[in-house]
Amino acid sequence: MLLVLVVALVALGDTVIVLRHGGTKAVAFGIHFATAVAVLISAALLFAS
């Protein structure tokens, strides 16, 4: 389950990379940040069960 948290951190890192290299906020938050949130929700559900 630790791997799931690492995947979420990678998606958050992708968000920062996209923003720092001139990507649009829509792409950064709509794709990468949304992925991180979805993975964190999945991790929370896995930890809860």
PDBQT receptor file of N, H, CA, C and O in Angstrom, charges set to zero:
ATOM      1  N   MET A   1       0.816  -1.198   0.000  1.00  0.00    +0.000 N 
ATOM      2  CA  MET A   1       0.000   0.000   0.000  1.00  0.00    +0.000 C 
ATOM      3  C   MET A   1       0.859   1.261   0.000  1.00  0.00    +0.000 C 
ATOM      4  O   MET A   1       0.409   2.337  -0.394  1.00  0.00    +0.000 OA
ATOM      5  N   LEU A   2       2.078   1.110   0.440  1.00  0.00    +0.000 N 
ATOM      6  H   LEU A   2       2.443   0.236   0.760  1.00  0.00    +0.000 HD
ATOM      7  CA  LEU A   2       2.997   2.243   0.392  1.00  0.00    +0.000 C 
ATOM      8  C   LEU A   2       3.240   2.667  -1.051  1.00  0.00    +0.000 C 
ATOM      9  O   LEU A   2       3.451   3.846  -1.335  1.00  0.00    +0.000 OA
ATOM     10  N   LEU A   3       3.208   1.706  -1.945  1.00  0.00    +0.000 N 
ATOM     11  H   LEU A   3       3.037   0.749  -1.714  1.00  0.00    +0.000 HD
ATOM     12  CA  LEU A   3       3.403   2.007  -3.363  1.00  0.00    +0.000 C 
ATOM     13  C   LEU A   3       2.324   2.955  -3.888  1.00  0.00    +0.000 C 
ATOM     14  O   LEU A   3       2.600   3.804  -4.735  1.00  0.00    +0.000 OA
ATOM     15  N   VAL A   4       1.117   2.813  -3.396  1.00  0.00    +0.000 N 
ATOM     16  H   VAL A   4       0.892   2.123  -2.708  1.00  0.00    +0.000 HD
ATOM     17  CA  VAL A   4       0.021   3.686  -3.824  1.00  0.00    +0.000 C 
ATOM     18  C   VAL A   4       0.322   5.132  -3.429  1.00  0.00    +0.000 C 
ATOM     19  O   VAL A   4       0.055   6.055  -4.198  1.00  0.00    +0.000 OA
ATOM     20  N   LEU A   5       0.871   5.327  -2.242  1.00  0.00    +0.000 N 
ATOM     21  H   LEU A   5       1.087   4.577  -1.617  1.00  0.00    +0.000 HD
ATOM     22  CA  LEU A   5       1.223   6.677  -1.802  1.00  0.00    +0.000 C 
ATOM     23  C   LEU A   5       2.363   7.249  -2.632  1.00  0.00    +0.000 C 
ATOM     24  O   LEU A   5       2.389   8.445  -2.919  1.00  0.00    +0.000 OA
ATOM     25  N   VAL A   6       3.297   6.400  -3.013  1.00  0.00    +0.000 N 
ATOM     26  H   VAL A   6       3.276   5.428  -2.780  1.00  0.00    +0.000 HD
ATOM     27  CA  VAL A   6       4.402   6.843  -3.865  1.00  0.00    +0.000 C 
ATOM     28  C   VAL A   6       3.868   7.275  -5.231  1.00  0.00    +0.000 C 
ATOM     29  O   VAL A   6       4.318   8.277  -5.786  1.00  0.00    +0.000 OA
ATOM     30  N   VAL A   7       2.929   6.536  -5.761  1.00  0.00    +0.000 N 
ATOM     31  H   VAL A   7       2.563   5.722  -5.310  1.00  0.00    +0.000 HD
ATOM     32  CA  VAL A   7       2.322   6.900  -7.049  1.00  0.00    +0.000 C 
ATOM     33  C   VAL A   7       1.630   8.262  -6.941  1.00  0.00    +0.000 C 
ATOM     34  O   VAL A   7       1.702   9.068  -7.868  1.00  0.00    +0.000 OA
ATOM     35  N   ALA A   8       0.969   8.517  -5.827  1.00  0.00    +0.000 N 
ATOM     36  H   ALA A   8       0.910   7.862  -5.073  1.00  0.00    +0.000 HD
ATOM     37  CA  ALA A   8       0.324   9.820  -5.623  1.00  0.00    +0.000 C 
ATOM     38  C   ALA A   8       1.358  10.935  -5.578  1.00  0.00    +0.000 C 
ATOM     39  O   ALA A   8       1.130  12.013  -6.127  1.00  0.00    +0.000 OA
ATOM     40  N   LEU A   9       2.487  10.688  -4.931  1.00  0.00    +0.000 N 
ATOM     41  H   LEU A   9       2.672   9.813  -4.485  1.00  0.00    +0.000 HD
ATOM     42  CA  LEU A   9       3.544  11.696  -4.875  1.00  0.00    +0.000 C 
ATOM     43  C   LEU A   9       4.128  11.964  -6.256  1.00  0.00    +0.000 C 
ATOM     44  O   LEU A   9       4.472  13.102  -6.576  1.00  0.00    +0.000 OA
ATOM     45  N   VAL A  10       4.240  10.937  -7.062  1.00  0.00    +0.000 N 
ATOM     46  H   VAL A  10       3.961  10.013  -6.802  1.00  0.00    +0.000 HD
ATOM     47  CA  VAL A  10       4.737  11.116  -8.431  1.00  0.00    +0.000 C 
ATOM     48  C   VAL A  10       3.777  12.004  -9.222  1.00  0.00    +0.000 C 
ATOM     49  O   VAL A  10       4.214  12.888  -9.959  1.00  0.00    +0.000 OA
ATOM     50  N   ALA A  11       2.491  11.775  -9.073  1.00  0.00    +0.000 N 
ATOM     51  H   ALA A  11       2.137  11.057  -8.474  1.00  0.00    +0.000 HD
ATOM     52  CA  ALA A  11       1.506  12.601  -9.778  1.00  0.00    +0.000 C 
ATOM     53  C   ALA A  11       1.562  14.053  -9.298  1.00  0.00    +0.000 C 
ATOM     54  O   ALA A  11       1.407  14.975 -10.099  1.00  0.00    +0.000 OA
ATOM     55  N   LEU A  12       1.780  14.260  -8.006  1.00  0.00    +0.000 N 
ATOM     56  H   LEU A  12       1.906  13.512  -7.355  1.00  0.00    +0.000 HD
ATOM     57  CA  LEU A  12       1.933  15.628  -7.494  1.00  0.00    +0.000 C 
ATOM     58  C   LEU A  12       3.200  16.270  -8.049  1.00  0.00    +0.000 C 
ATOM     59  O   LEU A  12       3.208  17.454  -8.385  1.00  0.00    +0.000 OA
ATOM     60  N   GLY A  13       4.259  15.490  -8.140  1.00  0.00    +0.000 N 
ATOM     61  H   GLY A  13       4.252  14.528  -7.867  1.00  0.00    +0.000 HD
ATOM     62  CA  GLY A  13       5.495  15.987  -8.741  1.00  0.00    +0.000 C 
ATOM     63  C   GLY A  13       5.295  16.365 -10.193  1.00  0.00    +0.000 C 
ATOM     64  O   GLY A  13       5.836  17.368 -10.659  1.00  0.00    +0.000 OA
ATOM     65  N   ASP A  14       4.525  15.570 -10.909  1.00  0.00    +0.000 N 
ATOM     66  H   ASP A  14       4.086  14.755 -10.531  1.00  0.00    +0.000 HD
ATOM     67  CA  ASP A  14       4.209  15.891 -12.305  1.00  0.00    +0.000 C 
ATOM     68  C   ASP A  14       3.470  17.223 -12.403  1.00  0.00    +0.000 C 
ATOM     69  O   ASP A  14       3.705  18.004 -13.325  1.00  0.00    +0.000 OA
ATOM     70  N   THR A  15       2.580  17.477 -11.453  1.00  0.00    +0.000 N 
ATOM     71  H   THR A  15       2.389  16.843 -10.703  1.00  0.00    +0.000 HD
ATOM     72  CA  THR A  15       1.857  18.744 -11.433  1.00  0.00    +0.000 C 
ATOM     73  C   THR A  15       2.826  19.914 -11.345  1.00  0.00    +0.000 C 
ATOM     74  O   THR A  15       2.707  20.889 -12.087  1.00  0.00    +0.000 OA
ATOM     75  N   VAL A  16       3.777  19.811 -10.439  1.00  0.00    +0.000 N 
ATOM     76  H   VAL A  16       3.874  19.020  -9.835  1.00  0.00    +0.000 HD
ATOM     77  CA  VAL A  16       4.769  20.878 -10.253  1.00  0.00    +0.000 C 
ATOM     78  C   VAL A  16       5.628  21.039 -11.507  1.00  0.00    +0.000 C 
ATOM     79  O   VAL A  16       5.907  22.161 -11.931  1.00  0.00    +0.000 OA
ATOM     80  N   ILE A  17       6.040  19.933 -12.092  1.00  0.00    +0.000 N 
ATOM     81  H   ILE A  17       5.813  19.022 -11.748  1.00  0.00    +0.000 HD
ATOM     82  CA  ILE A  17       6.874  19.987 -13.296  1.00  0.00    +0.000 C 
ATOM     83  C   ILE A  17       6.138  20.680 -14.438  1.00  0.00    +0.000 C 
ATOM     84  O   ILE A  17       6.708  21.530 -15.123  1.00  0.00    +0.000 OA
ATOM     85  N   VAL A  18       4.885  20.320 -14.640  1.00  0.00    +0.000 N 
ATOM     86  H   VAL A  18       4.423  19.630 -14.083  1.00  0.00    +0.000 HD
ATOM     87  CA  VAL A  18       4.103  20.935 -15.720  1.00  0.00    +0.000 C 
ATOM     88  C   VAL A  18       3.976  22.441 -15.496  1.00  0.00    +0.000 C 
ATOM     89  O   VAL A  18       4.126  23.222 -16.436  1.00  0.00    +0.000 OA
ATOM     90  N   LEU A  19       3.704  22.849 -14.263  1.00  0.00    +0.000 N 
ATOM     91  H   LEU A  19       3.583  22.215 -13.500  1.00  0.00    +0.000 HD
ATOM     92  CA  LEU A  19       3.547  24.278 -13.978  1.00  0.00    +0.000 C 
ATOM     93  C   LEU A  19       4.855  25.041 -14.148  1.00  0.00    +0.000 C 
ATOM     94  O   LEU A  19       4.853  26.157 -14.668  1.00  0.00    +0.000 OA
ATOM     95  N   ARG A  20       5.961  24.463 -13.722  1.00  0.00    +0.000 N 
ATOM     96  H   ARG A  20       5.962  23.556 -13.299  1.00  0.00    +0.000 HD
ATOM     97  CA  ARG A  20       7.250  25.155 -13.801  1.00  0.00    +0.000 C 
ATOM     98  C   ARG A  20       7.793  25.246 -15.218  1.00  0.00    +0.000 C 
ATOM     99  O   ARG A  20       8.620  26.110 -15.509  1.00  0.00    +0.000 OA
ATOM    100  N   HIS A  21       7.345  24.376 -16.091  1.00  0.00    +0.000 N 
ATOM    101  H   HIS A  21       6.673  23.674 -15.854  1.00  0.00    +0.000 HD
ATOM    102  CA  HIS A  21       7.875  24.373 -17.454  1.00  0.00    +0.000 C 
ATOM    103  C   HIS A  21       6.890  24.941 -18.467  1.00  0.00    +0.000 C 
ATOM    104  O   HIS A  21       6.933  24.603 -19.650  1.00  0.00    +0.000 OA
ATOM    105  N   GLY A  22       6.011  25.800 -17.994  1.00  0.00    +0.000 N 
ATOM    106  H   GLY A  22       5.976  26.075 -17.034  1.00  0.00    +0.000 HD
ATOM    107  CA  GLY A  22       5.149  26.543 -18.900  1.00  0.00    +0.000 C 
ATOM    108  C   GLY A  22       3.874  25.852 -19.327  1.00  0.00    +0.000 C 
ATOM    109  O   GLY A  22       3.187  26.332 -20.229  1.00  0.00    +0.000 OA
ATOM    110  N   GLY A  23       3.544  24.747 -18.706  1.00  0.00    +0.000 N 
ATOM    111  H   GLY A  23       4.103  24.358 -17.974  1.00  0.00    +0.000 HD
ATOM    112  CA  GLY A  23       2.296  24.079 -19.047  1.00  0.00    +0.000 C 
ATOM    113  C   GLY A  23       1.105  24.858 -18.520  1.00  0.00    +0.000 C 
ATOM    114  O   GLY A  23       1.240  25.687 -17.620  1.00  0.00    +0.000 OA
ATOM    115  N   THR A  24      -0.034  24.590 -19.073  1.00  0.00    +0.000 N 
ATOM    116  H   THR A  24      -0.144  23.916 -19.804  1.00  0.00    +0.000 HD
ATOM    117  CA  THR A  24      -1.227  25.312 -18.626  1.00  0.00    +0.000 C 
ATOM    118  C   THR A  24      -1.702  24.768 -17.283  1.00  0.00    +0.000 C 
ATOM    119  O   THR A  24      -1.471  23.610 -16.937  1.00  0.00    +0.000 OA
ATOM    120  N   LYS A  25      -2.368  25.638 -16.547  1.00  0.00    +0.000 N 
ATOM    121  H   LYS A  25      -2.555  26.579 -16.829  1.00  0.00    +0.000 HD
ATOM    122  CA  LYS A  25      -2.918  25.219 -15.253  1.00  0.00    +0.000 C 
ATOM    123  C   LYS A  25      -3.995  24.156 -15.447  1.00  0.00    +0.000 C 
ATOM    124  O   LYS A  25      -4.168  23.274 -14.605  1.00  0.00    +0.000 OA
ATOM    125  N   ALA A  26      -4.712  24.247 -16.558  1.00  0.00    +0.000 N 
ATOM    126  H   ALA A  26      -4.571  24.963 -17.241  1.00  0.00    +0.000 HD
ATOM    127  CA  ALA A  26      -5.765  23.271 -16.832  1.00  0.00    +0.000 C 
ATOM    128  C   ALA A  26      -5.186  21.869 -16.952  1.00  0.00    +0.000 C 
ATOM    129  O   ALA A  26      -5.759  20.913 -16.428  1.00  0.00    +0.000 OA
ATOM    130  N   VAL A  27      -4.066  21.742 -17.632  1.00  0.00    +0.000 N 
ATOM    131  H   VAL A  27      -3.601  22.518 -18.057  1.00  0.00    +0.000 HD
ATOM    132  CA  VAL A  27      -3.426  20.432 -17.778  1.00  0.00    +0.000 C 
ATOM    133  C   VAL A  27      -2.844  19.987 -16.446  1.00  0.00    +0.000 C 
ATOM    134  O   VAL A  27      -3.013  18.837 -16.041  1.00  0.00    +0.000 OA
ATOM    135  N   ALA A  28      -2.157  20.900 -15.765  1.00  0.00    +0.000 N 
ATOM    136  H   ALA A  28      -2.019  21.834 -16.093  1.00  0.00    +0.000 HD
ATOM    137  CA  ALA A  28      -1.505  20.539 -14.508  1.00  0.00    +0.000 C 
ATOM    138  C   ALA A  28      -2.514  20.055 -13.477  1.00  0.00    +0.000 C 
ATOM    139  O   ALA A  28      -2.326  19.008 -12.858  1.00  0.00    +0.000 OA
ATOM    140  N   PHE A  29      -3.580  20.819 -13.298  1.00  0.00    +0.000 N 
ATOM    141  H   PHE A  29      -3.732  21.669 -13.801  1.00  0.00    +0.000 HD
ATOM    142  CA  PHE A  29      -4.548  20.458 -12.268  1.00  0.00    +0.000 C 
ATOM    143  C   PHE A  29      -5.605  19.488 -12.776  1.00  0.00    +0.000 C 
ATOM    144  O   PHE A  29      -6.056  18.618 -12.032  1.00  0.00    +0.000 OA
ATOM    145  N   GLY A  30      -6.000  19.629 -14.022  1.00  0.00    +0.000 N 
ATOM    146  H   GLY A  30      -5.634  20.336 -14.627  1.00  0.00    +0.000 HD
ATOM    147  CA  GLY A  30      -7.049  18.775 -14.567  1.00  0.00    +0.000 C 
ATOM    148  C   GLY A  30      -6.619  17.352 -14.808  1.00  0.00    +0.000 C 
ATOM    149  O   GLY A  30      -7.441  16.438 -14.742  1.00  0.00    +0.000 OA
ATOM    150  N   ILE A  31      -5.352  17.143 -15.086  1.00  0.00    +0.000 N 
ATOM    151  H   ILE A  31      -4.684  17.885 -15.140  1.00  0.00    +0.000 HD
ATOM    152  CA  ILE A  31      -4.861  15.790 -15.353  1.00  0.00    +0.000 C 
ATOM    153  C   ILE A  31      -4.023  15.283 -14.188  1.00  0.00    +0.000 C 
ATOM    154  O   ILE A  31      -4.378  14.296 -13.545  1.00  0.00    +0.000 OA
ATOM    155  N   HIS A  32      -2.915  15.957 -13.920  1.00  0.00    +0.000 N 
ATOM    156  H   HIS A  32      -2.627  16.759 -14.443  1.00  0.00    +0.000 HD
ATOM    157  CA  HIS A  32      -1.944  15.435 -12.963  1.00  0.00    +0.000 C 
ATOM    158  C   HIS A  32      -2.429  15.540 -11.513  1.00  0.00    +0.000 C 
ATOM    159  O   HIS A  32      -2.328  14.573 -10.758  1.00  0.00    +0.000 OA
ATOM    160  N   PHE A  33      -2.948  16.692 -11.123  1.00  0.00    +0.000 N 
ATOM    161  H   PHE A  33      -3.030  17.478 -11.736  1.00  0.00    +0.000 HD
ATOM    162  CA  PHE A  33      -3.421  16.853  -9.751  1.00  0.00    +0.000 C 
ATOM    163  C   PHE A  33      -4.654  15.992  -9.502  1.00  0.00    +0.000 C 
ATOM    164  O   PHE A  33      -4.802  15.403  -8.431  1.00  0.00    +0.000 OA
ATOM    165  N   ALA A  34      -5.537  15.921 -10.495  1.00  0.00    +0.000 N 
ATOM    166  H   ALA A  34      -5.417  16.400 -11.365  1.00  0.00    +0.000 HD
ATOM    167  CA  ALA A  34      -6.732  15.081 -10.353  1.00  0.00    +0.000 C 
ATOM    168  C   ALA A  34      -6.348  13.615 -10.200  1.00  0.00    +0.000 C 
ATOM    169  O   ALA A  34      -6.989  12.880  -9.448  1.00  0.00    +0.000 OA
ATOM    170  N   THR A  35      -5.315  13.191 -10.903  1.00  0.00    +0.000 N 
ATOM    171  H   THR A  35      -4.795  13.788 -11.514  1.00  0.00    +0.000 HD
ATOM    172  CA  THR A  35      -4.820  11.820 -10.751  1.00  0.00    +0.000 C 
ATOM    173  C   THR A  35      -4.305  11.594  -9.342  1.00  0.00    +0.000 C 
ATOM    174  O   THR A  35      -4.587  10.560  -8.736  1.00  0.00    +0.000 OA
ATOM    175  N   ALA A  36      -3.550  12.554  -8.814  1.00  0.00    +0.000 N 
ATOM    176  H   ALA A  36      -3.321  13.393  -9.306  1.00  0.00    +0.000 HD
ATOM    177  CA  ALA A  36      -3.024  12.429  -7.453  1.00  0.00    +0.000 C 
ATOM    178  C   ALA A  36      -4.158  12.324  -6.438  1.00  0.00    +0.000 C 
ATOM    179  O   ALA A  36      -4.092  11.515  -5.513  1.00  0.00    +0.000 OA
ATOM    180  N   VAL A  37      -5.183  13.131  -6.606  1.00  0.00    +0.000 N 
ATOM    181  H   VAL A  37      -5.236  13.788  -7.357  1.00  0.00    +0.000 HD
ATOM    182  CA  VAL A  37      -6.322  13.089  -5.687  1.00  0.00    +0.000 C 
ATOM    183  C   VAL A  37      -7.037  11.745  -5.776  1.00  0.00    +0.000 C 
ATOM    184  O   VAL A  37      -7.391  11.163  -4.751  1.00  0.00    +0.000 OA
ATOM    185  N   ALA A  38      -7.250  11.256  -6.980  1.00  0.00    +0.000 N 
ATOM    186  H   ALA A  38      -6.962  11.730  -7.812  1.00  0.00    +0.000 HD
ATOM    187  CA  ALA A  38      -7.915   9.961  -7.153  1.00  0.00    +0.000 C 
ATOM    188  C   ALA A  38      -7.109   8.835  -6.522  1.00  0.00    +0.000 C 
ATOM    189  O   ALA A  38      -7.677   7.937  -5.900  1.00  0.00    +0.000 OA
ATOM    190  N   VAL A  39      -5.795   8.878  -6.678  1.00  0.00    +0.000 N 
ATOM    191  H   VAL A  39      -5.334   9.607  -7.183  1.00  0.00    +0.000 HD
ATOM    192  CA  VAL A  39      -4.944   7.841  -6.093  1.00  0.00    +0.000 C 
ATOM    193  C   VAL A  39      -4.967   7.940  -4.570  1.00  0.00    +0.000 C 
ATOM    194  O   VAL A  39      -5.005   6.914  -3.890  1.00  0.00    +0.000 OA
ATOM    195  N   LEU A  40      -4.944   9.153  -4.026  1.00  0.00    +0.000 N 
ATOM    196  H   LEU A  40      -4.913   9.986  -4.579  1.00  0.00    +0.000 HD
ATOM    197  CA  LEU A  40      -5.001   9.322  -2.570  1.00  0.00    +0.000 C 
ATOM    198  C   LEU A  40      -6.334   8.835  -2.002  1.00  0.00    +0.000 C 
ATOM    199  O   LEU A  40      -6.370   8.244  -0.923  1.00  0.00    +0.000 OA
ATOM    200  N   ILE A  41      -7.415   9.080  -2.717  1.00  0.00    +0.000 N 
ATOM    201  H   ILE A  41      -7.385   9.560  -3.593  1.00  0.00    +0.000 HD
ATOM    202  CA  ILE A  41      -8.714   8.561  -2.274  1.00  0.00    +0.000 C 
ATOM    203  C   ILE A  41      -8.701   7.039  -2.292  1.00  0.00    +0.000 C 
ATOM    204  O   ILE A  41      -9.201   6.401  -1.367  1.00  0.00    +0.000 OA
ATOM    205  N   SER A  42      -8.136   6.462  -3.332  1.00  0.00    +0.000 N 
ATOM    206  H   SER A  42      -7.730   6.981  -4.085  1.00  0.00    +0.000 HD
ATOM    207  CA  SER A  42      -8.023   5.002  -3.405  1.00  0.00    +0.000 C 
ATOM    208  C   SER A  42      -7.176   4.466  -2.261  1.00  0.00    +0.000 C 
ATOM    209  O   SER A  42      -7.510   3.441  -1.667  1.00  0.00    +0.000 OA
ATOM    210  N   ALA A  43      -6.083   5.152  -1.950  1.00  0.00    +0.000 N 
ATOM    211  H   ALA A  43      -5.812   5.985  -2.432  1.00  0.00    +0.000 HD
ATOM    212  CA  ALA A  43      -5.219   4.729  -0.846  1.00  0.00    +0.000 C 
ATOM    213  C   ALA A  43      -5.971   4.794   0.475  1.00  0.00    +0.000 C 
ATOM    214  O   ALA A  43      -5.857   3.890   1.302  1.00  0.00    +0.000 OA
ATOM    215  N   ALA A  44      -6.733   5.857   0.675  1.00  0.00    +0.000 N 
ATOM    216  H   ALA A  44      -6.825   6.592   0.004  1.00  0.00    +0.000 HD
ATOM    217  CA  ALA A  44      -7.501   5.988   1.913  1.00  0.00    +0.000 C 
ATOM    218  C   ALA A  44      -8.516   4.858   2.045  1.00  0.00    +0.000 C 
ATOM    219  O   ALA A  44      -8.703   4.304   3.129  1.00  0.00    +0.000 OA
ATOM    220  N   LEU A  45      -9.164   4.522   0.945  1.00  0.00    +0.000 N 
ATOM    221  H   LEU A  45      -9.013   4.972   0.065  1.00  0.00    +0.000 HD
ATOM    222  CA  LEU A  45     -10.133   3.424   0.982  1.00  0.00    +0.000 C 
ATOM    223  C   LEU A  45      -9.451   2.088   1.250  1.00  0.00    +0.000 C 
ATOM    224  O   LEU A  45      -9.999   1.242   1.956  1.00  0.00    +0.000 OA
ATOM    225  N   LEU A  46      -8.263   1.894   0.691  1.00  0.00    +0.000 N 
ATOM    226  H   LEU A  46      -7.818   2.581   0.117  1.00  0.00    +0.000 HD
ATOM    227  CA  LEU A  46      -7.527   0.655   0.947  1.00  0.00    +0.000 C 
ATOM    228  C   LEU A  46      -7.084   0.564   2.403  1.00  0.00    +0.000 C 
ATOM    229  O   LEU A  46      -7.174  -0.498   3.019  1.00  0.00    +0.000 OA
ATOM    230  N   PHE A  47      -6.604   1.681   2.954  1.00  0.00    +0.000 N 
ATOM    231  H   PHE A  47      -6.531   2.544   2.454  1.00  0.00    +0.000 HD
ATOM    232  CA  PHE A  47      -6.177   1.685   4.355  1.00  0.00    +0.000 C 
ATOM    233  C   PHE A  47      -7.357   1.486   5.295  1.00  0.00    +0.000 C 
ATOM    234  O   PHE A  47      -7.201   0.888   6.359  1.00  0.00    +0.000 OA
ATOM    235  N   ALA A  48      -8.533   1.975   4.921  1.00  0.00    +0.000 N 
ATOM    236  H   ALA A  48      -8.659   2.461   4.056  1.00  0.00    +0.000 HD
ATOM    237  CA  ALA A  48      -9.716   1.867   5.768  1.00  0.00    +0.000 C 
ATOM    238  C   ALA A  48     -10.257   0.437   5.828  1.00  0.00    +0.000 C 
ATOM    239  O   ALA A  48     -10.892   0.048   6.809  1.00  0.00    +0.000 OA
ATOM    240  N   SER A  49     -10.007  -0.328   4.793  1.00  0.00    +0.000 N 
ATOM    241  H   SER A  49      -9.491  -0.012   3.997  1.00  0.00    +0.000 HD
ATOM    242  CA  SER A  49     -10.570  -1.690   4.774  1.00  0.00    +0.000 C 
ATOM    243  C   SER A  49      -9.673  -2.693   5.447  1.00  0.00    +0.000 C 
ATOM    244  O   SER A  49     -10.008  -3.876   5.511  1.00  0.00    +0.000 OA
TER     245      SER A  49
